[in-house]
Amino acid sequence: MSHQAQYQSKLRPAEQAIRLVQNGDAIIVPTGAGEPPALLTALSEHRRDYRGVKISQILALRKYGYFDPETAENVQHVAYFFGGASRAGGQAGWSDFIPNYFSEIPSMIRRGQTPADVVFALVSPMDTHGYFSLSLGTDYTMAAIAKARVVVLEVNPHVPFANGRCHVHISQVTALVEDDTPIIEVGMPAIGPVQEAIGSYVADLIDDGSTLQIGYGGIPDAVVLQLSKKKNLGIHSEMLGDGILSLVECGAVDCSQKTFMPGKIIGTFALGSKKLYQFIDRNPMVEMHPSDFTNDPYSAGQNNKLAAINATLQVDLLGQCGSESLAHLPYSGTGGQSDFVRAANRSEGGKAFIVVPSTAKNDTISRIAATLSPGTHVSTSKNDINYVVTEFGVAQLRGKSVKQRACEMISIAHPDFRAELTQAAKQMGYL
C-alpha cells in the first residue's frame, strides 16, 4: 500500500479518533505548541464518557475543558511541568504532578516508570517518504510513540517540517486527524528595568563563541536582547524562541565555533511566533531532537563555553534554588534547569547563570532568603549552583565556602534586606 493510501485509510474525524482511548489510559501530549487542539477539544467535549484517563504534558498552553475539578475522575491532567493553564489544578490538588528532569522523561517512559498508552500530537504534513515531523514538540514524545498502543497524529499545514530525530513514519500511526487551526503564538515578555539590569550583567560575562541555552521567561529573554553585538554564538537549548531567531537575524548566532554539532541550532521544542515556525521549516541549520539528547548534561556539556541562562523564584544563602514552587504550592517544574546547569558545569569554559529579581510583591519580600520557605521544591542544588544574578550584581558560588557564599548572596540582595540577612546568617553560623 502506498504512503498516501495508508494516509487515507487512517484519516478520520477527531470525534472518532478519540474513541481509540480506553478507560484508564495514559495519554502523552507534547510540550507547549505541540499540543493538538482538535483532538484535545474533542476529548474535552466527551470527557464524561471516560473513566480514569490521565493526560501528561509539559507546559500546557490552552485551558481545555478537561481542566475541570468536577470531571478529574474522568480525565485528569498529570503535569510534568505546570503552566498557566494547569497551575490552578496543581495548587488545588485535582491535577497531579510527576517530578522529573526533562532529560530523563524519555527513559522514564521507555522503562515503564511513567505510562504511555496513547499519544496525541501535532505534526507537519507528511512528506513524500511517508514521514511527519514533530517539530514543535519532539521532547519525550518520540519515546512515547515507540511505546504506545495507540498513536494519533493531528496534521496541520502550519506546522513546520524540521530536520533532526523528530520524524514519525505513517506505518507507526494508528489514526490521523486533519486541522488547520493556526499554531499558537507566544510573544516576547515585557522587559522592565530590573530585567534589563540583570540581562546586562549576564551579557557582560558571555564571551564571543559561546553556545547558549536560553530558559523560559522574561529575564532570559532580556539577556538575549543584549547579545546582538556578540560574535559566533551557537545554540544548544531545549526551547527555541523568537529571541534566538533575533540573534540569528542580526548575525550574532552562526554556530561556527560550536564544538559539538557545529553549524547546527539544536532544540527539543519551539515556542514563539509564526515567523519562528517558518524559520524552522526544512532549515538545514536547525535540528530538533528528543530531550534525552538535547538536555543530557553529557551531550550538551560537549559544547565548550556553554552558557546556560535560567530563572528562579527564590535562592537561599547556600545557593539552593527554589525555581518551581511557592513554598509547598507547585508553580512550574524542574524542566531543564538542572540539566543545563550540570551541562554548563561539565563544559570547558562553561557558565551556568541563575537569574532572579532581588524582591517580589513591590519590594516587600526578598527573593534572596536565609533559608528557602518551608516546603519549597529545590530545583538546583547547592552543589550545582554557579552564578546567581540579580539587578544588584553577580554572585559566583561554585567552589566557595558557606561563609563566602553567604557574603556573596547578601551582596546581591536588595539593600533593604541585607542587614536582616546578615543577622540570620550569623544566627545560623554562616558568618
C-alpha positions as CSV (number, residue, x, y, z in Angstrom):
1,M,0.0,0.0,0.0
2,S,1.4,3.4,-0.9
3,H,2.1,6.0,1.7
4,Q,-0.8,8.1,0.5
5,A,-3.2,5.1,0.6
6,Q,-2.1,4.4,4.2
7,Y,-2.7,8.1,5.0
8,Q,-6.3,8.0,3.6
9,S,-7.1,4.7,5.4
10,K,-6.1,6.1,8.7
11,L,-7.8,9.5,8.3
12,R,-10.9,10.2,10.5
13,P,-12.7,13.0,12.4
14,A,-11.3,13.9,15.8
15,E,-14.6,12.7,17.5
16,Q,-13.9,9.3,16.0
17,A,-10.2,9.2,16.7
18,I,-10.6,9.8,20.4
19,R,-12.7,6.6,20.7
20,L,-9.4,4.7,20.5
21,V,-8.8,5.8,24.1
22,Q,-9.8,3.3,26.7
23,N,-10.7,3.8,30.3
24,G,-7.6,4.0,32.5
25,D,-5.3,5.0,29.6
26,A,-2.4,7.4,30.0
27,I,-2.2,9.9,27.1
28,I,1.1,11.6,26.3
29,V,0.9,15.1,24.7
30,P,3.9,17.2,23.5
31,T,5.2,20.3,25.1
32,G,3.5,23.7,24.5
33,A,2.8,24.5,20.9
34,G,3.0,20.8,20.0
35,E,-0.4,20.1,21.7
36,P,-3.1,19.1,19.2
37,P,-6.1,21.4,19.7
38,A,-8.7,19.4,17.6
39,L,-8.0,16.2,19.5
40,L,-7.9,17.7,22.9
41,T,-11.0,19.8,22.3
42,A,-12.9,16.6,21.2
43,L,-11.7,14.7,24.2
44,S,-12.8,17.6,26.4
45,E,-16.3,17.6,25.0
46,H,-16.6,13.9,25.5
47,R,-14.6,13.6,28.8
48,R,-17.6,12.3,30.8
49,D,-17.6,9.2,28.6
50,Y,-14.3,8.1,30.1
51,R,-13.1,7.0,33.5
52,G,-9.5,7.2,34.9
53,V,-7.9,8.7,31.8
54,K,-4.8,10.8,32.5
55,I,-3.0,13.3,30.2
56,S,0.7,14.0,30.8
57,Q,2.4,17.0,29.3
58,I,5.0,19.7,29.9
59,L,3.6,23.3,29.8
60,A,0.0,23.1,28.7
61,L,-0.8,26.3,26.9
62,R,-4.6,26.2,26.3
63,K,-7.1,25.6,29.1
64,Y,-9.1,22.8,27.6
65,G,-12.4,21.6,29.1
66,Y,-10.8,18.7,30.9
67,F,-9.1,21.2,33.2
68,D,-12.1,20.8,35.4
69,P,-12.2,19.6,39.1
70,E,-15.7,18.1,38.6
71,T,-14.5,15.7,35.9
72,A,-11.0,14.9,37.1
73,E,-12.1,11.3,37.8
74,N,-13.0,11.1,34.1
75,V,-10.0,12.8,32.5
76,Q,-7.2,14.2,34.7
77,H,-4.2,16.4,33.8
78,V,-0.9,14.9,35.2
79,A,1.8,17.5,34.7
80,Y,5.5,17.1,34.0
81,F,5.6,20.9,34.4
82,F,2.8,23.3,35.4
83,G,2.0,26.4,33.3
84,G,-0.8,29.0,33.3
85,A,-3.5,26.6,32.1
86,S,-2.7,23.8,34.6
87,R,-1.3,25.6,37.7
88,A,-4.6,26.2,39.4
89,G,-5.4,22.5,39.3
90,G,-2.0,21.6,40.7
91,Q,-2.3,24.0,43.6
92,A,-5.8,22.9,44.4
93,G,-4.9,19.2,44.2
94,W,-7.2,18.0,41.4
95,S,-4.4,17.8,38.9
96,D,-1.4,15.7,39.7
97,F,2.3,16.0,39.1
98,I,5.2,13.7,38.2
99,P,8.6,15.0,39.4
100,N,11.3,14.7,36.7
101,Y,14.3,16.1,35.0
102,F,13.3,17.0,31.4
103,S,16.3,14.9,30.1
104,E,15.0,11.8,31.8
105,I,11.3,11.7,30.8
106,P,12.0,9.7,27.7
107,S,13.8,7.0,29.7
108,M,11.1,7.0,32.3
109,I,8.6,6.3,29.5
110,R,10.8,3.6,27.9
111,R,11.3,1.8,31.3
112,G,7.5,2.0,32.1
113,Q,8.1,4.1,35.1
114,T,5.5,6.6,33.7
115,P,2.9,5.0,31.5
116,A,2.3,5.9,27.8
117,D,-0.7,4.1,26.3
118,V,-1.8,6.7,23.8
119,V,0.0,9.6,22.1
120,F,-1.9,12.7,20.8
121,A,0.5,15.0,18.9
122,L,0.5,17.9,16.4
123,V,2.6,17.3,13.3
124,S,3.6,18.6,10.0
125,P,2.0,17.3,6.7
126,M,3.5,14.0,5.5
127,D,6.5,14.2,3.1
128,T,6.9,12.0,0.0
129,H,8.7,9.3,2.0
130,G,5.8,8.9,4.5
131,Y,7.2,10.9,7.4
132,F,5.7,13.5,9.6
133,S,7.7,15.9,11.8
134,L,7.2,16.5,15.5
135,S,9.0,19.9,15.1
136,L,7.2,21.8,17.8
137,G,7.5,19.2,20.5
138,T,10.0,16.4,19.9
139,D,10.8,16.2,23.7
140,Y,9.6,12.9,25.2
141,T,7.0,12.3,22.5
142,M,9.3,10.3,20.3
143,A,9.9,7.8,23.2
144,A,6.1,7.7,23.9
145,I,5.3,6.9,20.2
146,A,7.7,3.9,20.3
147,K,5.9,2.7,23.5
148,A,2.2,3.5,22.9
149,R,-0.6,1.2,21.9
150,V,-2.3,4.0,20.0
151,V,-0.7,6.9,18.1
152,V,-3.0,9.6,16.9
153,L,-1.4,12.5,14.9
154,E,-3.1,15.8,14.2
155,V,-1.8,17.0,10.8
156,N,-1.7,20.8,10.4
157,P,-0.4,22.6,7.3
158,H,1.1,25.4,9.5
159,V,3.4,23.0,11.4
160,P,7.0,23.2,10.1
161,F,8.8,20.1,8.9
162,A,12.1,20.1,10.9
163,N,15.3,18.2,10.5
164,G,16.7,16.1,13.3
165,R,15.5,13.0,15.1
166,C,11.9,14.1,15.2
167,H,10.2,12.1,12.4
168,V,7.3,9.6,12.6
169,H,6.5,7.2,9.8
170,I,3.0,6.6,8.6
171,S,3.4,2.9,9.5
172,Q,3.8,3.9,13.2
173,V,0.4,5.7,13.2
174,T,-2.9,4.4,14.3
175,A,-5.1,7.3,13.2
176,L,-4.8,10.7,11.6
177,V,-6.8,13.9,12.1
178,E,-6.6,17.0,10.0
179,D,-6.9,20.5,11.3
180,D,-5.8,23.9,10.0
181,T,-6.1,26.0,13.2
182,P,-3.2,28.5,13.3
183,I,-0.3,27.4,15.6
184,I,-0.5,29.1,19.0
185,E,1.9,32.0,19.2
186,V,3.7,33.3,22.3
187,G,5.3,36.7,22.1
188,M,8.4,38.1,23.9
189,P,7.5,39.1,27.5
190,A,7.6,42.6,28.7
191,I,11.1,43.6,30.0
192,G,11.4,46.3,32.6
193,P,14.5,48.0,34.2
194,V,15.1,45.2,36.7
195,Q,15.2,42.5,33.9
196,E,17.3,44.8,31.7
197,A,19.9,45.3,34.5
198,I,20.1,41.5,35.2
199,G,20.4,40.9,31.4
200,S,23.3,43.4,31.2
201,Y,25.3,41.7,34.0
202,V,24.9,38.3,32.3
203,A,25.6,39.5,28.8
204,D,28.9,41.0,30.0
205,L,30.0,37.5,31.2
206,I,29.2,35.8,27.9
207,D,32.1,35.6,25.5
208,D,32.1,35.5,21.8
209,G,31.9,32.0,20.5
210,S,29.8,30.8,23.4
211,T,27.0,28.3,22.9
212,L,23.7,29.4,24.6
213,Q,20.9,27.7,26.4
214,I,18.1,30.1,27.0
215,G,15.4,29.2,29.5
216,Y,11.8,30.3,29.6
217,G,10.9,33.7,30.9
218,G,11.4,37.5,30.8
219,I,14.9,37.7,32.3
220,P,16.5,35.1,30.0
221,D,14.9,37.0,27.1
222,A,16.3,40.2,28.5
223,V,19.8,38.6,28.2
224,V,19.2,37.7,24.6
225,L,18.3,41.2,23.7
226,Q,21.7,42.4,24.9
227,L,23.7,39.9,22.9
228,S,23.3,41.3,19.5
229,K,26.8,42.7,19.3
230,K,28.4,39.3,20.2
231,K,30.0,37.1,17.5
232,N,30.0,33.5,16.5
233,L,27.4,32.4,19.1
234,G,25.9,28.9,19.0
235,I,22.6,27.4,20.2
236,H,22.1,24.2,22.1
237,S,18.9,24.7,24.0
238,E,15.7,22.9,25.0
239,M,13.5,25.8,23.8
240,L,13.8,27.7,20.5
241,G,12.1,31.1,20.7
242,D,12.0,34.4,19.0
243,G,14.9,35.7,21.0
244,I,17.1,33.1,19.4
245,L,15.7,33.9,16.0
246,S,16.6,37.6,16.5
247,L,20.2,36.6,17.3
248,V,20.4,34.7,14.0
249,E,18.9,37.6,12.0
250,C,21.4,40.1,13.4
251,G,24.4,37.8,12.8
252,A,25.3,37.1,16.4
253,V,24.5,33.4,16.1
254,D,26.1,31.4,13.3
255,C,27.1,28.3,15.3
256,S,30.5,28.3,13.6
257,Q,32.5,27.8,16.8
258,K,30.4,25.1,18.4
259,T,32.5,22.1,19.4
260,F,29.5,19.8,19.4
261,M,27.4,19.6,16.3
262,P,29.0,22.7,14.7
263,G,26.8,24.8,12.4
264,K,23.6,23.5,13.9
265,I,21.0,25.1,16.2
266,I,19.8,22.3,18.4
267,G,16.4,22.3,20.3
268,T,13.7,20.0,21.5
269,F,10.6,22.2,21.3
270,A,9.7,25.6,19.7
271,L,7.5,28.3,21.2
272,G,7.2,31.7,19.6
273,S,5.8,33.4,16.5
274,K,4.7,32.3,13.1
275,K,8.0,33.8,11.8
276,L,9.9,31.4,14.1
277,Y,7.9,28.4,12.9
278,Q,8.6,29.3,9.3
279,F,12.3,29.7,10.1
280,I,12.4,26.1,11.4
281,D,10.7,24.7,8.3
282,R,13.2,22.5,6.4
283,N,16.1,24.7,7.6
284,P,19.3,22.8,7.4
285,M,20.7,24.9,10.2
286,V,18.0,23.7,12.7
287,E,17.6,20.3,14.2
288,M,15.0,19.1,16.7
289,H,15.9,16.2,18.9
290,P,14.4,14.3,21.9
291,S,15.1,15.8,25.3
292,D,17.3,12.9,26.4
293,F,19.7,14.2,23.8
294,T,19.3,18.0,23.9
295,N,19.1,18.1,27.7
296,D,21.5,15.3,28.6
297,P,24.3,17.0,30.6
298,Y,27.0,14.9,28.9
299,S,25.7,15.7,25.3
300,A,25.1,19.4,26.0
301,G,28.3,19.7,28.0
302,Q,30.4,18.8,25.0
303,N,29.8,22.3,23.8
304,N,32.8,24.4,25.0
305,K,31.8,27.7,26.6
306,L,28.2,26.6,27.2
307,A,26.3,29.5,28.8
308,A,23.1,28.3,30.5
309,I,20.6,31.0,31.5
310,N,17.6,30.1,33.7
311,A,15.3,31.8,36.1
312,T,14.3,31.0,39.7
313,L,11.8,32.2,42.3
314,Q,13.9,32.1,45.4
315,V,17.5,31.4,46.4
316,D,18.9,30.8,49.9
317,L,22.3,31.8,51.2
318,L,23.8,28.4,50.3
319,G,22.7,28.9,46.7
320,Q,19.8,26.4,46.7
321,C,17.3,27.5,44.1
322,G,13.5,27.0,44.6
323,S,12.5,27.6,40.9
324,E,9.3,25.7,40.7
325,S,7.1,26.3,43.8
326,L,5.8,29.0,46.1
327,A,6.6,27.3,49.4
328,H,4.8,24.0,49.0
329,L,2.5,25.2,46.2
330,P,3.6,24.0,42.8
331,Y,4.2,26.7,40.3
332,S,6.0,25.2,37.3
333,G,8.5,22.3,37.4
334,T,12.2,21.4,37.2
335,G,12.1,21.4,33.4
336,G,15.6,21.6,32.0
337,Q,17.2,23.9,34.6
338,S,19.1,21.3,36.5
339,D,20.1,19.5,33.2
340,F,21.7,22.6,31.8
341,V,23.3,23.8,35.0
342,R,25.1,20.5,35.2
343,A,25.9,20.6,31.4
344,A,27.5,24.0,31.8
345,N,29.5,22.8,34.8
346,R,30.8,20.0,32.6
347,S,31.5,22.3,29.7
348,E,35.1,23.6,29.1
349,G,34.7,27.3,29.9
350,G,31.0,26.8,30.7
351,K,29.0,29.2,32.8
352,A,25.6,28.4,34.5
353,F,23.6,31.5,35.3
354,I,20.6,31.6,37.6
355,V,18.8,34.9,37.3
356,V,16.3,36.4,39.7
357,P,14.9,39.8,40.7
358,S,16.0,40.7,44.2
359,T,12.5,41.2,45.5
360,A,8.8,40.3,45.0
361,K,5.5,42.0,45.8
362,N,6.6,45.6,45.3
363,D,9.9,45.1,47.2
364,T,8.2,43.7,50.3
365,I,9.7,40.2,50.0
366,S,13.4,39.4,49.4
367,R,13.9,36.6,46.9
368,I,17.3,36.1,48.4
369,A,16.4,34.3,51.6
370,A,18.4,33.0,54.6
371,T,16.6,29.6,54.1
372,L,14.1,28.6,51.5
373,S,10.5,28.9,52.6
374,P,9.2,25.7,54.2
375,G,8.0,23.2,51.6
376,T,9.9,24.8,48.7
377,H,10.9,22.3,46.0
378,V,14.6,22.6,45.4
379,S,15.4,22.7,41.6
380,T,19.1,23.4,41.6
381,S,21.2,22.2,44.5
382,K,23.9,24.0,46.4
383,N,26.4,21.6,44.8
384,D,25.5,22.5,41.2
385,I,25.0,26.3,41.5
386,N,27.5,28.6,39.8
387,Y,26.4,32.2,39.1
388,V,23.4,33.9,40.7
389,V,22.5,37.3,39.2
390,T,20.1,40.0,40.5
391,E,19.8,43.6,39.4
392,F,22.4,44.4,42.2
393,G,25.1,42.2,40.8
394,V,26.6,38.8,40.4
395,A,27.4,36.1,43.0
396,Q,29.8,33.4,41.8
397,L,29.3,30.5,44.2
398,R,30.9,27.4,42.7
399,G,34.0,26.4,44.8
400,K,33.1,28.9,47.6
401,S,32.7,28.0,51.2
402,V,29.5,28.5,53.2
403,K,30.8,31.8,54.7
404,Q,31.9,33.0,51.3
405,R,28.5,32.1,49.7
406,A,26.6,34.0,52.4
407,C,28.7,37.1,51.9
408,E,28.2,36.9,48.1
409,M,24.5,36.3,48.3
410,I,23.9,39.1,50.8
411,S,25.9,41.5,48.5
412,I,23.4,41.0,45.6
413,A,20.2,41.1,47.8
414,H,18.1,44.3,47.8
415,P,19.8,46.8,50.2
416,D,16.7,46.9,52.4
417,F,17.1,43.3,53.3
418,R,20.9,43.0,53.7
419,A,21.0,43.7,57.5
420,E,18.3,41.2,58.1
421,L,20.0,38.5,56.0
422,T,23.4,39.3,57.8
423,Q,21.8,38.8,61.2
424,A,20.2,35.5,60.1
425,A,23.5,34.3,58.6
426,K,25.2,34.9,62.0
427,Q,22.5,33.1,63.9
428,M,22.9,30.1,61.6
429,G,26.7,30.2,62.0
430,Y,27.3,31.1,58.4
431,L,29.1,34.3,59.4
